[in-house]
Amino acid sequence: MNKYKTKFASLMLAAALGTASLPLAAEPANAAMAAMTSQELQEAIQELSRLGIIHGYQDGTLRMQNNITRAELAKLVALTFGLESSPASPAQITDTPPSHWSFPYAAALTSLDIMKAEGGVFDPSGSVTNDELVQIVAKVLKRDVKSVQYWAEPFFSRNHSTTRGEAAFLLDKARQAIPSANSNITSVRALNAITLIVTFDAPLTAENEAFAQAKADFAFTNGLTLTNMPRLKTGSIATYIVPTSVQQPGTSYTLAYKGKDAGSFTGNANKLDMTEVRQVANDTFELEALKENGVVDYGYVISAYSAGRGENAFILDDNNRADGVEYQIISSGQAREVTITPEGGQPITAKYVPFTQSTDGKQEPKFRLPEGIVLKPGITYTVTSDWANIASPTFVAKEMAPLQIDKAEAASETSIVVTLAEDPGDELFSGRSVELTDAEGNKRTAAYKYSSRKGAAGVFELAQGSKLTAGTTYVVTPVGEWAGESEAELTVAP
């Protein structure tokens, strides 16, 4: 017996001895499963057995080394996540009779598009690859694939057939990631001057994660506030990146969650390391942060954005390390401010421009001067912050040509697409508006829809309750000077 089989035989025996309700026999192993510890597998089997999810064969064994069939997996998934009841719209399965033990589970999962039955063929005796297992679990949990694959790391190999033991291990892990409306905080710590790391005993529901509800649920002492919604870290079960107003170093804060004491922490003095300041418009500048310097925007390490960031998304461990590097995390820029001071002049407060902190593959949150104030060419400006250290905080303002509107088209009765003369290569539409004027002088205002830009074109939505009139021609002009005196004509189809 090779070293993997010897190790796994011992592992299975330990699991069997620890599962009193199941007379499991020691079973042969495979090398992939040997990567899971005896305790991990034992605990998974015990818990799924206790919950009535996993059962042995007639000979008293679980045969954890056997490849799991699609029928077996459907039952395990349905029982793990409470999906075994008859679906409202039963799936059309042609190769599994309703009398078969697996039919209600297969019907439930295929009707929910968690498992497939192309052309009615469910293939109950077919095998399942590790990659398919991960995709199934991600769908049922509504979690990102990267997180589920991370949980499966002890055995994962994309095209490897999944064993019963591997499925049990992952499903027990995934079971712990089922959202709960009754989640409680188990730990809280300050990561930097504007960020907390908060762990719950179960993930929050979508309703509890929403900013309005979270702001009501999170209550801090000493004036600290939640500045945006908590975001689940990729790869974690229930650990969140929580943005706060600027913490005062050394100040003791207490957090209550839904009225219950959730712990205390000390205000963190660590400021984020930003590289330099750059002017991007006559009223806007950006702060650059570089991943190669160990600073990462939270958008790359949270579950919600994992799929959209592609290969740029990655997982930080509990110590916020990846590939030997410990990262600072930039949490949400919402409500952030910095101070910009002209040489010989008075300080000015500039506010964060929403949805600009990580776009086009760059970490460059933008800040805008108050309405009516612009940067004066030739003047040196210095930017300071109570939440960031800026290595190169000064720049000399220059005259910058405004963007130019090239054309406008109706996208719907409540939105238009505005196209610039050239692609700005960055999120410079953010926070901007246009005015639509018809032949009679009637005006409508449309505001940019954040993150809608594709190349030179961005979507602008009319103010609530306002609609375009069919057959009408509008002149589209910028509100303010962000696009100079450019304009475009838009005719709405009758």
C-alpha positions as a printed NumPy array, in Angstrom:
array([[  0.   ,   0.   ,   0.   ],
       [  1.544,   3.359,  -1.033],
       [  1.859,   6.277,   1.356],
       [ -1.37 ,   7.947,   0.153],
       [ -3.413,   4.767,   0.608],
       [ -1.884,   4.108,   4.008],
       [ -2.643,   7.641,   5.105],
       [ -6.187,   7.538,   3.797],
       [ -6.976,   4.11 ,   5.212],
       [ -6.109,   5.507,   8.623],
       [ -8.15 ,   8.586,   7.858],
       [-11.236,   6.571,   6.952],
       [-10.861,   4.342,   9.999],
       [-10.686,   7.415,  12.223],
       [-13.761,   8.816,  10.548],
       [-15.602,   5.548,  11.008],
       [-14.73 ,   5.245,  14.689],
       [-15.885,   8.816,  15.255],
       [-19.294,   8.196,  13.639],
       [-21.077,   5.948,  16.059],
       [-24.346,   5.938,  14.156],
       [-22.738,   4.507,  11.023],
       [-20.834,   1.186,  11.046],
       [-18.32 ,   2.385,   8.477],
       [-15.498,   0.173,   7.378],
       [-12.019,   1.407,   6.574],
       [-11.958,   1.969,   2.816],
       [ -9.278,   2.428,   0.169],
       [ -8.212,   5.955,  -0.602],
       [ -7.173,   8.156,  -3.446],
       [ -4.328,  10.66 ,  -3.313],
       [ -6.544,  13.711,  -3.708],
       [ -8.683,  12.83 ,  -0.702],
       [ -5.584,  12.205,   1.366],
       [ -5.013,  15.967,   1.301],
       [ -7.999,  16.359,   3.607],
       [ -7.156,  15.748,   7.237],
       [ -8.718,  12.958,   9.221],
       [-10.421,  15.452,  11.49 ],
       [-11.862,  17.478,   8.598],
       [-13.406,  14.455,   6.898],
       [-14.563,  12.932,  10.172],
       [-16.327,  16.123,  11.191],
       [-17.989,  16.45 ,   7.771],
       [-19.277,  12.861,   7.843],
       [-20.488,  13.149,  11.414],
       [-22.373,  16.368,  10.768],
       [-24.009,  15.255,   7.526],
       [-24.938,  11.96 ,   9.181],
       [-26.401,  13.727,  12.206],
       [-28.526,  15.868,   9.92 ],
       [-29.769,  12.839,   8.012],
       [-28.135,  13.982,   4.787],
       [-25.683,  11.16 ,   4.154],
       [-26.427,   7.451,   4.531],
       [-24.455,   4.27 ,   4.177],
       [-24.987,   1.36 ,   1.784],
       [-26.624,  -1.9  ,   2.821],
       [-23.266,  -3.384,   3.752],
       [-22.718,  -0.576,   6.29 ],
       [-20.06 ,   1.345,   4.351],
       [-20.188,   4.857,   2.954],
       [-17.718,   4.085,   0.116],
       [-16.322,   7.573,   0.299],
       [-13.636,   6.745,  -2.257],
       [-16.244,   5.849,  -4.902],
       [-17.091,   8.355,  -7.597],
       [-20.413,  10.01 ,  -6.768],
       [-23.239,   9.688,  -9.286],
       [-25.434,  12.562, -10.404],
       [-28.403,  10.974,  -8.642],
       [-26.477,  10.672,  -5.374],
       [-25.227,  14.233,  -5.634],
       [-28.725,  15.566,  -6.359],
       [-29.973,  13.957,  -3.151],
       [-27.068,  15.242,  -1.048],
       [-27.405,  18.784,  -2.415],
       [-31.181,  18.85 ,  -2.027],
       [-31.03 ,  17.604,   1.564],
       [-28.131,  19.874,   2.508],
       [-29.892,  23.011,   1.324],
       [-33.521,  22.054,   1.996],
       [-34.536,  21.774,  -1.665],
       [-36.16 ,  18.33 ,  -1.576],
       [-39.772,  19.55 ,  -1.746],
       [-41.592,  19.25 ,  -5.057],
       [-40.818,  22.174,  -7.349],
       [-43.623,  24.492,  -8.432],
       [-42.742,  23.797, -12.071],
       [-41.451,  20.202, -12.248],
       [-38.62 ,  19.678, -14.698],
       [-39.156,  17.43 , -17.69 ],
       [-36.854,  14.475, -17.024],
       [-37.203,  11.624, -19.505],
       [-34.551,   9.142, -18.352],
       [-35.546,   8.889, -14.689],
       [-39.035,   7.6  , -13.802],
       [-40.979,   9.448, -11.067],
       [-40.888,   6.246,  -9.015],
       [-37.083,   6.283,  -8.823],
       [-35.687,   7.369,  -5.426],
       [-33.673,  10.194,  -7.029],
       [-36.47 ,  11.727,  -9.097],
       [-37.775,  14.33 ,  -6.598],
       [-34.22 ,  15.546,  -5.918],
       [-33.267,  15.667,  -9.593],
       [-36.536,  17.421, -10.463],
       [-36.042,  20.024,  -7.741],
       [-32.47 ,  20.862,  -8.762],
       [-33.056,  20.901, -12.512],
       [-36.16 ,  23.088, -12.156],
       [-33.994,  25.589, -10.261],
       [-31.251,  25.327, -12.935],
       [-28.794,  24.092, -10.318],
       [-28.222,  20.852, -12.212],
       [-28.83 ,  20.247, -15.925],
       [-31.105,  17.865, -17.812],
       [-30.439,  18.769, -21.419],
       [-33.272,  17.519, -23.608],
       [-34.773,  15.87 , -20.539],
       [-31.714,  13.657, -19.993],
       [-30.568,  13.856, -16.369],
       [-28.156,  10.886, -16.567],
       [-28.627,   9.731, -12.946],
       [-25.744,   7.236, -13.048],
       [-23.314,   9.67 , -14.673],
       [-20.239,  10.958, -12.859],
       [-19.556,  14.527, -11.701],
       [-16.283,  16.412, -12.107],
       [-14.831,  18.584,  -9.353],
       [-15.482,  21.621, -11.525],
       [-19.157,  20.665, -11.966],
       [-19.499,  20.139,  -8.209],
       [-18.105,  23.613,  -7.528],
       [-20.448,  25.18 , -10.086],
       [-23.456,  23.402,  -8.54 ],
       [-22.594,  24.513,  -5.015],
       [-21.949,  28.094,  -6.168],
       [-25.366,  28.216,  -7.831],
       [-27.3  ,  26.87 ,  -4.881],
       [-25.517,  29.175,  -2.433],
       [-25.49 ,  32.138,  -4.824],
       [-21.823,  32.533,  -3.97 ],
       [-18.945,  33.261,  -6.318],
       [-17.227,  30.272,  -7.91 ],
       [-13.791,  31.411,  -6.709],
       [-14.852,  31.072,  -3.064],
       [-16.336,  27.6  ,  -3.514],
       [-13.275,  26.431,  -5.435],
       [-11.121,  27.712,  -2.574],
       [-13.102,  25.591,  -0.095],
       [-12.552,  22.594,  -2.38 ],
       [ -8.815,  23.241,  -2.615],
       [ -7.776,  20.136,  -0.594],
       [ -8.967,  17.91 ,  -3.432],
       [ -9.805,  20.131,  -6.409],
       [ -8.675,  19.163,  -9.89 ],
       [-10.909,  20.612, -12.595],
       [-11.641,  17.484, -14.648],
       [-11.19 ,  14.942, -11.858],
       [-14.284,  12.818, -11.094],
       [-15.706,  13.696,  -7.681],
       [-15.781,  11.053,  -4.968],
       [-18.46 ,  10.728,  -2.321],
       [-15.943,  11.831,   0.293],
       [-15.017,  14.961,  -1.65 ],
       [-18.674,  15.848,  -2.125],
       [-19.37 ,  15.327,   1.594],
       [-16.402,  17.498,   2.558],
       [-17.439,  20.4  ,   0.296],
       [-21.139,  20.216,   1.122],
       [-20.442,  20.341,   4.833],
       [-18.256,  23.406,   4.271],
       [-20.89 ,  25.004,   2.037],
       [-23.63 ,  24.254,   4.578],
       [-21.848,  26.591,   6.979],
       [-22.099,  29.353,   4.346],
       [-25.903,  29.38 ,   4.172],
       [-27.021,  32.963,   4.914],
       [-28.988,  33.553,   8.107],
       [-31.218,  36.415,   9.212],
       [-30.081,  35.636,  12.764],
       [-26.319,  35.966,  12.234],
       [-24.251,  37.099,  15.204],
       [-20.821,  38.716,  15.236],
       [-18.068,  36.487,  16.63 ],
       [-15.114,  38.865,  16.215],
       [-14.31 ,  42.431,  15.193],
       [-10.966,  44.128,  14.622],
       [ -9.775,  47.36 ,  13.059],
       [ -7.711,  46.758,   9.93 ],
       [ -6.838,  50.348,   9.12 ],
       [ -8.153,  53.84 ,   9.799],
       [-11.308,  53.312,   7.713],
       [-11.812,  49.557,   7.696],
       [-12.946,  46.794,  10.053],
       [-12.76 ,  43.038,   9.617],
       [-15.938,  41.56 ,  11.092],
       [-16.672,  37.828,  11.284],
       [-20.152,  36.39 ,  11.824],
       [-21.272,  32.888,  12.758],
       [-23.121,  32.718,   9.419],
       [-23.251,  34.954,   6.335],
       [-25.728,  37.809,   6.26 ],
       [-28.822,  37.654,   4.088],
       [-28.985,  40.011,   1.12 ],
       [-31.512,  42.091,   3.039],
       [-29.224,  42.45 ,   6.071],
       [-26.218,  43.228,   3.883],
       [-27.978,  46.119,   2.098],
       [-26.616,  49.487,   3.197],
       [-29.84 ,  50.943,   4.607],
       [-30.428,  47.911,   6.81 ],
       [-26.757,  47.484,   7.742],
       [-26.553,  51.128,   8.779],
       [-29.458,  50.542,  11.162],
       [-27.959,  47.282,  12.474],
       [-24.355,  48.466,  13.063],
       [-24.166,  50.926,  15.97 ],
       [-20.82 ,  52.305,  17.182],
       [-19.87 ,  54.438,  20.149],
       [-17.823,  57.645,  20.07 ],
       [-19.286,  58.944,  16.819],
       [-17.976,  56.248,  14.48 ],
       [-20.358,  55.365,  11.625],
       [-20.797,  52.776,   8.898],
       [-20.103,  54.44 ,   5.533],
       [-21.243,  51.705,   3.143],
       [-22.502,  48.135,   3.138],
       [-20.368,  45.304,   4.567],
       [-18.815,  43.131,   1.855],
       [-18.107,  39.399,   2.167],
       [-14.445,  38.474,   1.625],
       [-13.81 ,  36.057,  -1.214],
       [-12.992,  32.592,   0.101],
       [-14.349,  33.233,   3.59 ],
       [-17.432,  31.668,   5.127],
       [-18.716,  34.779,   6.885],
       [-15.953,  37.392,   7.201],
       [-16.752,  40.913,   6.032],
       [-14.836,  44.017,   5.04 ],
       [-16.698,  46.816,   6.81 ],
       [-16.032,  50.482,   5.892],
       [-16.279,  53.106,   8.628],
       [-15.784,  56.808,   9.05 ],
       [-12.22 ,  57.707,  10.057],
       [-11.28 ,  56.098,  13.375],
       [ -9.408,  58.105,  15.98 ],
       [ -6.144,  56.331,  16.878],
       [ -6.203,  54.871,  20.375],
       [ -9.913,  55.555,  20.916],
       [-11.909,  52.634,  22.29 ],
       [-15.032,  51.822,  20.277],
       [-17.828,  49.398,  21.051],
       [-19.96 ,  47.82 ,  18.333],
       [-23.534,  46.704,  18.841],
       [-25.218,  44.625,  16.13 ],
       [-29.017,  44.597,  16.074],
       [-28.976,  45.927,  19.608],
       [-26.633,  43.245,  20.977],
       [-23.088,  43.911,  22.192],
       [-20.741,  42.574,  19.496],
       [-17.346,  43.529,  20.898],
       [-14.874,  46.372,  21.269],
       [-11.829,  47.526,  19.322],
       [ -9.277,  50.318,  19.377],
       [ -9.147,  52.919,  16.626],
       [ -6.445,  52.025,  14.106],
       [ -3.732,  54.552,  13.27 ],
       [ -2.698,  52.83 ,  10.017],
       [ -3.332,  54.991,   6.979],
       [ -3.481,  53.593,   3.46 ],
       [ -0.35 ,  54.024,   1.357],
       [ -1.258,  55.939,  -1.807],
       [  1.383,  56.649,  -4.428],
       [  0.651,  59.995,  -6.035],
       [ -1.949,  62.608,  -6.977],
       [ -2.859,  63.334, -10.609],
       [ -5.164,  65.909, -12.159],
       [ -7.737,  64.338, -14.53 ],
       [-10.051,  67.304, -15.202],
       [-10.292,  70.987, -14.357],
       [-12.217,  70.12 , -11.195],
       [-11.14 ,  66.534, -10.519],
       [ -8.   ,  64.674,  -9.415],
       [ -7.176,  61.091,  -8.478],
       [ -5.113,  59.25 ,  -5.871],
       [ -3.175,  56.288,  -7.178],
       [ -2.647,  53.049,  -5.24 ],
       [ -0.61 ,  50.126,  -6.57 ],
       [ -1.116,  46.422,  -5.935],
       [  2.613,  45.891,  -6.467],
       [  3.105,  48.061,  -3.364],
       [  0.864,  45.771,  -1.321],
       [ -2.27 ,  47.941,  -1.51 ],
       [ -5.452,  46.464,  -3.002],
       [ -8.904,  47.838,  -3.565],
       [-11.559,  45.767,  -1.829],
       [-13.248,  45.202,  -5.198],
       [-10.603,  42.598,  -6.048],
       [-11.039,  40.567,  -2.849],
       [-14.794,  40.515,  -2.188],
       [-17.239,  37.837,  -3.216],
       [-19.694,  40.256,  -4.866],
       [-17.177,  41.427,  -7.486],
       [-15.243,  38.183,  -7.953],
       [-16.808,  37.125, -11.257],
       [-16.575,  40.581, -12.819],
       [-12.877,  41.019, -12.011],
       [-11.788,  37.847, -13.833],
       [ -8.153,  36.948, -13.312],
       [ -7.599,  40.135, -11.3  ],
       [ -9.774,  38.782,  -8.477],
       [ -7.905,  36.878,  -5.791],
       [ -8.233,  35.52 ,  -2.264],
       [ -6.638,  36.888,   0.883],
       [ -6.245,  34.582,   3.863],
       [ -7.252,  35.432,   7.434],
       [ -4.079,  37.539,   7.743],
       [ -4.797,  39.314,   4.437],
       [ -1.908,  37.586,   2.726],
       [ -1.639,  36.11 ,  -0.76 ],
       [  1.451,  34.626,  -2.392],
       [  3.564,  35.729,   0.549],
       [  2.439,  39.363,   0.415],
       [  0.407,  41.058,   3.131],
       [ -2.013,  43.565,   1.627],
       [ -3.546,  46.769,   2.837],
       [ -7.223,  46.894,   1.844],
       [ -8.908,  50.03 ,   0.53 ],
       [-12.531,  49.715,   1.617],
       [-15.423,  51.632,   0.058],
       [-14.704,  55.216,  -0.982],
       [-18.274,  56.24 ,  -0.234],
       [-18.353,  59.442,   1.849],
       [-14.554,  59.828,   1.783],
       [-13.   ,  63.283,   1.654],
       [ -9.528,  64.724,   1.249],
       [ -8.168,  68.252,   1.65 ],
       [ -6.557,  70.05 ,  -1.274],
       [ -4.656,  73.267,  -0.575],
       [ -3.414,  75.69 ,  -3.254],
       [ -0.009,  77.227,  -2.583],
       [ -0.625,  80.372,  -0.558],
       [ -4.366,  79.7  ,  -0.417],
       [ -7.024,  78.208,   1.839],
       [ -7.725,  74.468,   2.178],
       [-10.6  ,  73.07 ,   0.094],
       [-12.534,  69.868,   0.83 ],
       [-12.813,  67.526,  -2.172],
       [-15.282,  64.654,  -2.135],
       [-14.957,  61.157,  -3.553],
       [-16.586,  60.605,  -6.94 ],
       [-18.7  ,  57.425,  -6.605],
       [-17.638,  54.255,  -8.435],
       [-14.225,  55.577,  -9.487],
       [-11.928,  53.885,  -7.004],
       [-11.166,  50.839,  -9.127],
       [-11.95 ,  51.044, -12.842],
       [-10.302,  49.992, -16.079],
       [ -7.872,  47.811, -14.132],
       [ -6.532,  50.77 , -12.151],
       [ -6.809,  51.706,  -8.468],
       [ -7.285,  55.445,  -8.793],
       [-10.167,  56.86 ,  -6.709],
       [-11.159,  60.314,  -7.922],
       [-12.066,  63.4  ,  -5.917],
       [-13.934,  66.489,  -7.1  ],
       [-13.846,  70.109,  -6.009],
       [-17.074,  71.801,  -4.864],
       [-19.416,  73.051,  -7.599],
       [-18.07 ,  76.196,  -9.247],
       [-14.458,  75.751,  -8.088],
       [-11.788,  74.706, -10.585],
       [ -8.07 ,  74.056, -10.464],
       [ -6.072,  77.104, -11.568],
       [ -3.375,  76.382, -14.164],
       [  0.164,  76.971, -12.904],
       [ -0.779,  76.746,  -9.226],
       [  0.794,  74.058,  -7.025],
       [ -1.699,  72.036,  -4.984],
       [ -1.064,  69.709,  -2.044],
       [ -3.475,  66.943,  -1.065],
       [ -3.663,  65.633,   2.504],
       [ -5.899,  63.078,   4.186],
       [ -6.692,  61.695,   7.62 ],
       [ -7.048,  58.171,   6.177],
       [ -4.219,  57.988,   3.607],
       [ -0.504,  58.649,   3.373],
       [  0.343,  60.034,  -0.073],
       [  3.933,  59.561,  -1.206],
       [  3.758,  62.353,  -3.825],
       [  0.98 ,  64.66 ,  -2.607],
       [  1.609,  67.732,  -4.785],
       [  0.955,  68.598,  -8.428],
       [  0.937,  71.69 , -10.593],
       [ -2.464,  72.264, -12.16 ],
       [ -2.646,  72.623, -15.919],
       [ -5.25 ,  73.681, -18.427],
       [ -7.108,  70.573, -19.522],
       [ -9.397,  70.446, -22.515],
       [-12.899,  69.341, -21.518],
       [-14.458,  66.185, -22.877],
       [-16.474,  66.626, -26.075],
       [-19.945,  65.204, -26.71 ],
       [-20.056,  63.688, -30.186],
       [-23.544,  62.198, -30.354],
       [-26.542,  61.124, -28.291],
       [-29.108,  58.396, -28.872],
       [-32.266,  57.298, -27.08 ],
       [-31.761,  53.982, -25.264],
       [-35.281,  53.85 , -23.816],
       [-38.006,  56.318, -22.919],
       [-36.12 ,  57.127, -19.716],
       [-32.438,  56.957, -20.745],
       [-30.007,  58.047, -23.453],
       [-26.531,  57.009, -24.542],
       [-24.016,  59.841, -24.778],
       [-20.896,  59.215, -26.871],
       [-17.768,  61.326, -26.58 ],
       [-15.51 ,  62.354, -29.445],
       [-12.884,  59.94 , -28.073],
       [-12.602,  57.268, -25.4  ],
       [-11.448,  58.93 , -22.153],
       [ -9.87 ,  55.635, -21.078],
       [-11.152,  56.119, -17.545],
       [-14.331,  56.727, -15.556],
       [-14.65 ,  60.478, -16.209],
       [-18.445,  60.469, -16.748],
       [-19.059,  59.787, -13.051],
       [-21.107,  62.407, -11.249],
       [-21.892,  64.28 , -14.473],
       [-25.25 ,  65.284, -15.977],
       [-26.616,  66.493, -19.31 ],
       [-29.584,  68.682, -20.172],
       [-32.065,  67.859, -22.942],
       [-33.871,  70.835, -24.503],
       [-36.738,  70.475, -26.999],
       [-37.79 ,  72.977, -29.692],
       [-40.185,  74.736, -27.274],
       [-37.44 ,  75.252, -24.699],
       [-38.672,  72.562, -22.314],
       [-35.78 ,  71.005, -20.427],
       [-35.056,  67.611, -18.924],
       [-32.002,  66.525, -16.959],
       [-30.296,  63.139, -17.191],
       [-27.586,  61.896, -14.81 ],
       [-24.851,  59.403, -15.638],
       [-25.595,  55.819, -14.642],
       [-22.551,  54.786, -12.64 ],
       [-20.315,  52.115, -14.187],
       [-22.267,  52.079, -17.471],
       [-19.459,  53.425, -19.659],
       [-18.209,  51.272, -22.5  ],
       [-15.365,  52.964, -24.275],
       [-16.479,  56.472, -25.248],
       [-20.189,  55.863, -24.536],
       [-22.1  ,  56.09 , -21.274],
       [-25.751,  55.787, -20.244],
       [-27.534,  58.808, -18.762],
       [-30.868,  58.324, -17.001],
       [-33.623,  60.936, -16.875],
       [-34.764,  62.248, -13.517],
       [-37.435,  60.078, -11.904],
       [-40.847,  60.625, -13.462],
       [-39.413,  62.216, -16.618],
       [-39.7  ,  60.561, -20.037],
       [-38.651,  61.272, -23.599],
       [-41.458,  62.272, -25.939],
       [-41.806,  60.246, -29.124],
       [-41.149,  62.207, -32.32 ],
       [-39.358,  64.991, -30.465],
       [-35.882,  66.325, -31.194],
       [-33.706,  67.353, -28.25 ],
       [-30.427,  69.23 , -28.041],
       [-28.158,  67.545, -25.506],
       [-25.682,  69.758, -23.651],
       [-23.497,  69.207, -20.564],
       [-24.539,  70.541, -17.18 ],
       [-21.495,  72.531, -16.106],
       [-18.25 ,  72.689, -18.048],
       [-17.185,  69.045, -17.979],
       [-17.804,  68.728, -21.747],
       [-17.177,  72.342, -22.705],
       [-19.679,  73.873, -25.123],
       [-20.181,  70.67 , -27.093],
       [-23.661,  69.426, -27.873],
       [-25.504,  66.745, -29.817],
       [-28.941,  66.443, -31.363],
       [-31.198,  63.51 , -30.463],
       [-34.457,  62.62 , -32.195],
       [-36.778,  60.16 , -30.498],
       [-38.421,  57.73 , -32.886],
       [-42.183,  58.207, -33.188]])
